[in-house]
């Protein structure tokens, strides 16, 4: 009986750990910057700025991943708003629209929107 209870407890804990890992993975926003630069047709100055902005965005999203459930959505919203505001300043209209499309698709595919 004790062995059965211990086995069930260990299985439950393992499922929670797997769920937590999957949760954190959803918030990992790292991308291949070279592919993003090609997709958005960035010049060298834009690429450097976009990389800096995206690094800050990734850090903000990881903070959200480790936050309490009730704070998580607000932290994600703040991170996205900050990222979009900075990208709007760096990208031209065509690049910005394409970036928004990519960002929205990524957030939706990961269940964060």
Protein Blocks (a to p, Z undefined) as FASTA:
>chain_A
ZZmmmmmmmmmmmmmmmmmmmmmmmmmccdcfklmmmmnopafklmmmmmmmmmmmmmmm
mmmmmmcfklmmmmmmmmmmmmmmmmmmmpcfklmmmmmmmmmmmmmmnopZZ
